[in-house]
């Protein structure tokens, strides 16, 4: 009987722990918008696969991170890193409340239902690595989602 009670209590604790975890961001994307338009001839346009390949590091891009929040009621803080190599935050490291109240003034924030989009800044064309995870009010972190451009 004593073993049955201990096993039952263990299962209840495990069940509670799994249900209280914070879901991580899904559908993570980094949108790159060219600041200064460039002219591309029709013949050149027909021969290229990706117009971003024509850009150089002299071209500036406005970057926005967008994602889905599986259960926004559990999320209190969004943690975002942008770097030039995997795991780095040499371009940006940002944490803000899910309602966007403590974002830097140069950032814009749009939340509609479970969709979130944040302007992360203007940077020269290069490879970007984006990492995002959520945190709940108890300090529990979600898994980290990654997005890479190149």
trRosetta pair geometry for C-beta under 8 A, 3 or more apart (Angstrom, degrees):
i j d omega theta_ij theta_ji phi_ij phi_ji
1 4 5.7 -55 -152 33 33 114
1 5 6.6 31 153 -18 66 104
2 5 5.9 -54 -152 34 33 110
2 6 6.5 30 152 -16 65 107
3 6 5.7 -57 -148 39 33 110
3 7 6.2 32 156 -18 68 107
4 7 5.9 -55 -145 39 29 109
4 8 6.2 30 156 -19 64 109
5 8 5.7 -55 -146 38 29 112
5 9 6.3 28 156 -16 64 107
6 9 5.8 -55 -146 39 29 109
6 10 6.3 33 153 -22 63 106
7 10 5.5 -53 -148 35 31 114
7 11 6.5 31 154 -19 64 104
8 11 5.8 -54 -150 35 31 110
8 12 6.5 32 152 -19 64 104
9 12 5.6 -52 -148 35 34 113
9 13 6.4 34 154 -18 66 104
10 13 5.8 -55 -149 37 31 110
10 14 6.3 29 154 -16 66 107
11 14 5.7 -53 -143 40 32 110
11 15 6.1 35 156 -21 65 108
12 15 5.7 -55 -146 38 28 113
12 16 6.3 29 155 -19 63 106
13 16 5.8 -54 -147 36 30 111
13 17 6.4 31 154 -21 64 106
14 17 5.7 -55 -148 35 31 112
14 18 6.5 28 157 -18 65 106
15 18 6.0 -55 -147 35 29 108
15 19 6.4 20 159 -12 64 112
16 19 6.0 -63 -146 42 29 106
16 20 6.1 17 161 -15 66 115
17 20 6.2 -66 -142 39 25 104
17 21 7.2 45 155 -45 59 92
18 21 6.2 -38 -163 -4 34 115
20 138 7.9 4 163 34 120 149
20 140 7.1 111 132 14 92 172
21 140 6.6 -133 -132 154 50 136
21 142 7.3 107 163 -111 86 65
22 74 5.2 -176 -117 134 76 120
22 75 6.4 105 -155 -87 116 69
22 134 5.1 -140 155 97 130 107
22 135 6.8 -176 11 -133 175 18
22 136 4.6 -163 -74 -35 122 105
22 140 5.4 157 -10 107 108 100
22 141 6.7 -97 51 169 131 16
22 142 4.1 -96 105 -66 99 88
23 26 7.9 -28 154 -27 109 104
23 69 7.8 119 89 -178 105 56
23 70 3.8 -65 118 62 149 133
23 71 5.3 99 24 20 126 98
23 74 7.0 98 18 64 82 137
23 134 7.4 21 82 47 49 140
23 142 6.0 10 116 -126 18 128
24 70 7.6 46 62 5 36 121
24 132 7.9 131 -174 105 90 81
24 133 6.0 -49 -129 -130 99 72
24 134 6.3 -179 -122 17 46 99
24 142 3.7 161 -80 150 69 122
24 143 4.1 -71 -43 61 146 78
24 144 6.8 -128 -138 -61 136 8
24 145 5.4 150 153 -38 118 98
25 28 5.3 77 122 -70 118 104
25 67 4.0 -16 -169 179 122 143
25 68 6.7 134 -166 64 68 50
25 69 6.6 -38 -110 -92 71 58
25 116 8.0 -86 -124 51 115 121
25 132 4.8 -1 20 105 151 120
25 133 7.2 -133 2 -106 100 30
25 134 6.5 136 -42 -32 82 103
25 142 7.4 124 -11 101 62 148
25 145 4.5 -106 72 18 94 142
26 67 6.8 128 62 -172 35 86
26 68 4.6 -34 72 66 88 108
26 70 6.1 76 -2 -55 119 96
26 145 7.0 -165 -86 -97 30 153
27 66 7.5 -46 123 119 95 87
27 67 6.0 145 81 -147 74 50
27 68 4.4 60 36 -1 118 108
28 65 7.2 -19 -160 -168 85 93
28 66 7.6 159 -148 86 39 49
28 67 4.7 0 -97 -100 66 103
28 130 6.8 -167 163 105 120 121
28 132 5.9 179 -119 35 132 126
28 145 4.5 157 -23 131 145 129
28 146 7.3 144 84 76 150 15
28 147 4.7 -140 123 -45 107 121
29 65 7.4 158 83 -154 49 49
29 66 5.1 -11 60 59 96 92
29 67 7.3 177 21 -72 65 58
29 147 6.2 162 -116 -134 22 154
30 63 5.9 -12 -175 -162 98 103
30 64 7.3 157 -157 77 50 41
30 65 5.7 -22 -102 -98 71 67
30 82 7.9 123 -120 -118 136 110
30 120 7.9 -41 -137 24 97 140
30 128 5.9 -135 134 102 162 134
30 130 4.8 166 -62 -23 127 147
30 147 5.2 160 -14 115 101 134
30 149 6.0 -96 76 -41 126 116
31 63 6.9 150 77 -154 57 47
31 64 4.5 -10 54 58 109 94
31 65 7.9 -160 17 -74 78 19
31 66 6.5 41 -17 -3 110 113
32 52 6.7 61 91 -111 141 132
32 61 4.5 -17 -163 -174 92 137
32 62 7.6 138 -159 67 42 47
32 63 6.0 -12 -100 -99 64 74
32 125 7.9 78 -171 -114 137 79
32 128 7.8 166 -77 13 117 141
32 149 6.8 81 -37 -123 134 161
33 61 6.4 133 61 -164 40 74
33 62 4.4 -27 65 59 102 98
33 63 7.8 -171 22 -72 76 29
33 64 7.3 30 -5 0 113 105
34 37 6.5 101 113 -96 123 42
34 38 7.0 -87 179 0 152 93
34 55 7.2 -149 -104 -92 112 135
34 59 6.6 -35 -136 175 95 118
34 60 7.8 108 -157 83 52 55
34 61 6.1 -42 -94 -106 43 73
34 62 7.9 -41 43 16 5 82
35 59 7.7 169 37 179 90 71
35 60 4.3 -9 18 89 137 102
35 61 6.7 -143 -20 -94 89 20
35 62 5.9 114 -74 -30 86 93
35 122 6.4 51 -69 -144 136 122
36 59 7.1 -131 53 -141 98 78
36 60 6.9 73 3 44 94 94
38 54 7.0 -164 100 117 152 124
38 55 7.6 -172 -7 -91 152 79
38 59 7.3 -43 -45 -112 129 131
40 44 5.3 -125 -172 86 83 119
40 45 5.0 101 134 -66 118 95
40 48 7.9 -78 -161 24 136 139
40 51 6.8 -78 -61 -134 164 109
40 54 6.8 137 -99 47 118 179
41 44 4.6 90 59 8 84 103
41 45 6.8 -148 93 -9 42 88
42 45 5.4 -53 -144 36 33 115
42 46 6.4 36 155 -23 65 103
43 46 5.8 -51 -152 31 31 112
43 47 6.8 18 154 -12 62 111
44 47 5.9 -69 -153 40 33 105
44 48 6.4 18 159 -16 71 112
44 54 7.7 73 158 -100 124 139
45 48 6.4 -64 -141 35 28 101
45 51 7.5 -3 -126 -92 79 103
48 51 6.2 99 112 -85 136 49
48 53 6.1 -167 -162 60 116 119
48 54 6.4 -26 -124 -48 164 107
49 53 7.1 53 60 0 79 143
50 53 4.7 98 80 -18 92 103
51 54 5.8 -40 -171 17 55 114
51 55 8.0 60 140 -25 66 94
52 55 5.6 -42 -165 15 53 117
52 125 7.4 175 -170 -144 88 123
55 59 4.2 -92 -158 48 103 151
55 61 7.7 54 175 -57 163 112
55 125 4.3 -180 131 -98 122 167
56 59 5.8 113 55 -3 57 96
56 125 6.3 129 103 61 18 131
57 124 4.7 43 -173 154 69 126
57 125 5.6 -130 -99 66 36 80
57 126 6.0 41 -110 -66 93 90
58 124 7.0 -9 -87 -144 9 114
58 125 7.8 -14 45 27 37 106
59 124 6.9 111 71 -154 44 68
59 125 4.7 28 71 -18 96 123
60 122 5.4 24 175 174 115 104
60 123 7.0 163 -150 87 73 19
60 124 5.9 -55 -97 -94 60 50
60 125 7.6 -125 -90 -29 14 74
61 122 6.9 173 84 -151 36 62
61 123 6.1 -26 60 66 85 69
61 124 7.4 75 13 -173 85 12
61 125 5.7 96 -21 -81 118 68
62 119 7.0 -32 177 -147 100 103
62 121 7.7 -146 -145 121 56 27
62 122 5.2 -30 -96 -97 64 82
63 82 7.2 113 118 -138 153 154
63 119 7.5 120 87 -162 51 57
63 120 4.9 -44 101 61 102 103
63 121 6.0 2 49 62 102 60
63 122 7.3 169 9 -96 79 29
63 123 6.1 1 -11 21 126 107
63 128 6.9 165 -120 -122 147 168
64 117 5.7 18 168 -177 118 98
64 118 6.6 168 -158 83 72 37
64 119 5.1 -40 -100 -99 88 53
64 120 6.5 161 -111 6 28 82
65 80 6.1 176 45 -143 169 136
65 82 7.8 -134 -57 -72 125 114
65 117 7.1 171 88 -150 47 51
65 118 5.1 -9 58 58 93 92
65 120 5.4 62 -12 -37 101 124
65 130 5.9 167 -109 -158 116 144
65 132 6.6 146 173 -63 141 136
65 147 7.8 160 -132 43 92 144
66 115 7.1 -2 -171 -174 100 91
66 116 6.8 171 -149 92 55 51
66 117 4.2 -10 -101 -102 92 85
66 118 7.7 173 -79 19 48 60
67 115 7.7 166 88 -151 37 52
67 116 5.5 -14 62 62 81 96
67 132 6.1 -129 -50 93 159 161
67 145 7.1 133 -129 75 133 150
68 114 5.4 34 -164 132 80 102
68 115 6.0 -34 -103 -97 65 60
68 116 7.7 152 -106 19 17 80
69 72 4.4 68 116 -77 134 86
69 75 5.8 -83 -160 3 127 155
69 98 7.7 85 -124 -144 161 118
69 114 4.8 -141 60 -162 75 76
69 115 7.6 -150 12 -65 84 13
69 116 5.8 60 -30 -12 112 118
69 134 7.2 102 -133 -79 98 147
70 114 7.0 55 -97 -162 11 135
71 74 4.9 39 109 13 108 110
71 75 7.3 148 94 -19 62 93
71 114 8.0 -17 -75 -119 18 120
72 75 5.3 -61 -147 35 48 114
72 98 6.5 145 -165 -178 93 142
72 111 7.9 115 -131 -171 151 129
72 114 5.7 -155 -29 -112 113 71
74 134 7.8 83 105 134 89 137
74 136 5.1 -46 170 -104 79 117
75 78 7.1 36 173 -66 122 78
75 98 4.9 118 116 -86 98 140
75 134 4.5 -63 -124 -165 107 133
75 135 7.5 84 -150 60 66 36
75 136 6.5 -84 -104 -91 29 65
75 142 7.9 -22 -101 -29 97 131
76 97 6.6 -48 167 -140 66 76
76 98 5.9 -119 -160 -10 18 112
76 134 8.0 121 38 178 51 89
76 135 6.1 -59 61 99 90 76
76 136 5.6 92 2 -158 102 31
76 137 4.7 117 -49 -67 148 66
77 95 5.8 10 179 -176 116 98
77 96 7.0 162 -152 84 72 25
77 97 6.0 -51 -100 -103 66 44
77 98 6.8 -102 -73 -38 18 78
77 134 7.0 145 81 -163 54 57
77 135 4.2 -10 60 57 104 108
78 95 7.0 172 85 -149 48 52
78 96 5.7 -15 57 62 94 76
78 97 7.8 47 14 137 81 7
78 98 6.1 113 -28 -92 97 62
78 116 7.2 -161 -91 149 156 160
78 118 7.7 174 113 -35 150 151
78 132 6.7 -16 -172 -161 93 102
78 134 6.1 -30 -103 -106 59 70
78 135 7.9 -154 -68 20 18 81
79 94 7.5 162 -155 90 43 52
79 95 4.9 -10 -104 -102 72 89
79 132 6.8 154 84 -153 58 50
79 133 5.2 -11 60 62 109 78
79 134 7.4 -176 18 -90 83 20
79 135 6.5 66 -21 -18 111 109
79 141 7.8 -22 18 -132 139 110
80 92 7.0 -14 116 121 96 111
80 93 7.6 168 90 -153 57 35
80 94 4.7 -13 63 65 99 97
80 95 7.5 174 21 -79 68 41
80 96 7.9 -12 11 15 111 96
80 118 7.0 -128 -49 77 168 149
80 120 6.9 -129 142 -108 140 120
80 130 7.3 -24 -164 -164 89 89
80 131 7.3 154 -155 84 42 56
80 132 5.1 -4 -104 -103 74 85
81 88 7.5 -178 161 107 118 34
81 89 4.1 -80 -151 -97 106 102
81 92 6.8 169 -153 94 38 68
81 93 5.3 2 -110 -109 81 72
81 94 7.7 179 -77 25 39 67
81 130 7.2 155 84 -155 57 43
81 131 4.4 -2 55 56 103 102
81 132 7.7 -164 25 -69 65 46
82 89 6.9 72 51 -140 39 61
82 91 4.4 -64 107 80 96 115
82 92 4.1 27 41 47 106 103
82 93 7.9 -146 29 -64 63 42
82 120 5.7 114 -36 162 151 145
82 121 7.6 -165 63 34 158 116
82 128 6.2 -21 -164 -164 96 105
82 129 7.2 149 -156 77 46 53
82 130 5.5 -9 -103 -102 76 72
82 131 8.0 -165 -71 24 37 68
83 86 7.6 165 83 -85 122 5
83 87 7.0 -47 55 82 156 32
83 88 3.1 159 -169 89 151 84
83 89 5.2 -75 -64 -74 109 21
83 90 5.0 83 -136 23 87 78
83 91 5.7 -180 -101 14 33 92
83 92 7.9 -137 -58 40 54 60
83 128 7.6 135 74 -157 33 58
83 129 5.0 -26 68 63 83 104
83 131 7.9 7 12 4 104 105
84 88 6.2 -34 45 78 59 141
84 90 5.7 -45 14 61 97 125
84 91 6.5 113 -36 -34 82 110
84 126 5.9 -22 -127 130 105 134
84 127 6.4 94 -160 78 67 80
84 128 7.1 -50 -102 -105 48 45
84 129 7.0 77 168 14 2 98
85 88 4.5 68 60 -4 82 129
85 90 7.6 51 23 7 86 124
85 129 6.3 -29 117 7 14 144
86 129 5.1 -161 -92 -136 45 157
86 146 7.7 19 -139 -151 94 136
86 148 7.3 -23 -87 -94 92 125
87 129 7.4 -23 5 129 35 148
87 131 7.5 50 -105 -39 34 149
88 91 8.0 81 118 4 100 77
88 129 6.7 89 45 63 82 129
89 92 6.5 -91 -171 84 81 34
89 93 3.9 45 171 -68 141 102
91 121 7.3 -166 162 64 104 142
91 123 6.1 -3 -148 -101 134 146
91 128 7.5 -42 21 -129 160 93
92 120 5.7 174 67 -180 171 105
92 121 6.1 177 -66 2 139 137
94 103 7.7 33 -175 -132 125 74
94 104 7.4 -92 -125 -3 118 108
94 107 7.6 113 -149 -71 155 158
94 120 7.3 -153 11 -132 149 90
96 100 6.2 26 148 -124 130 40
96 101 7.6 169 -176 54 95 50
96 102 5.2 -170 -138 76 79 82
96 103 4.8 23 -125 -76 153 72
96 107 8.0 -139 -51 94 159 155
96 109 7.7 -126 123 -92 153 142
96 118 7.9 152 45 -122 142 146
97 100 6.8 -90 80 -3 78 14
97 101 5.2 -7 57 38 129 94
97 102 5.5 87 4 18 98 102
98 111 7.6 76 166 -95 75 160
98 116 8.0 -89 -155 -100 76 144
98 134 8.0 36 -84 -141 110 106
99 111 7.7 -98 -129 22 41 152
100 103 5.2 -22 -167 -16 75 123
100 109 3.6 161 -126 114 141 164
100 111 6.9 -159 -27 -13 121 117
100 118 7.9 -175 -110 -103 106 102
103 107 4.4 -109 170 79 117 125
103 109 5.5 -176 -24 -40 162 129
103 118 7.3 -155 -122 -143 138 113
104 107 5.1 89 63 1 80 106
106 119 7.7 -113 137 108 68 116
106 121 7.0 46 123 -104 123 77
107 118 6.1 -1 -176 -175 116 92
107 119 5.2 176 -150 74 58 84
107 120 6.9 16 -118 -102 105 30
107 121 7.6 -44 -87 -58 82 69
108 118 7.2 172 84 -151 50 46
108 119 4.3 50 37 9 85 122
109 116 7.7 -24 -164 -163 83 87
109 117 7.5 156 -155 86 39 56
109 118 5.4 0 -106 -108 72 79
109 119 7.7 -104 -55 18 45 78
110 115 8.0 -17 117 116 91 94
110 116 7.3 156 87 -155 57 42
110 117 4.6 -4 58 58 102 99
110 118 7.8 -163 27 -70 65 42
111 115 6.9 163 -153 88 50 56
111 116 5.0 -7 -105 -104 85 76
111 117 7.8 -174 -74 25 44 62
112 115 5.0 -10 64 61 83 106
123 126 7.1 -77 140 29 113 103
123 128 7.5 115 81 -88 148 120
127 148 7.3 3 -178 -174 99 87
127 149 5.9 -174 -149 87 56 76
127 150 4.6 12 -118 -92 109 87
128 148 7.3 176 90 -149 55 45
128 149 4.7 30 45 32 88 113
129 146 7.2 -24 -170 -162 86 97
129 147 7.6 158 -158 83 42 51
129 148 5.3 -5 -108 -107 72 82
130 146 7.0 143 82 -160 60 47
130 147 4.3 -8 59 59 110 98
130 148 7.5 -160 24 -71 72 38
131 144 5.4 0 -171 -179 102 119
131 145 7.2 158 -153 80 52 46
131 146 5.5 -14 -100 -102 75 71
131 147 8.0 -168 -70 24 36 68
132 144 7.0 150 74 -157 32 70
132 145 5.3 -19 63 59 87 95
133 141 5.5 32 145 -175 131 101
133 142 5.0 -171 -166 68 86 85
133 143 6.7 -140 -121 108 109 24
133 144 4.3 -60 -60 -97 116 68
133 145 7.0 153 -78 11 62 69
134 141 7.2 153 85 -155 45 55
134 142 4.3 40 50 4 87 128
135 139 6.4 -16 -173 -143 111 33
135 140 6.9 155 -154 76 63 39
135 141 5.3 -28 -97 -97 80 66
135 142 7.4 -123 -67 -1 37 79
136 139 7.3 -50 72 18 68 17
136 140 4.9 0 38 54 108 92
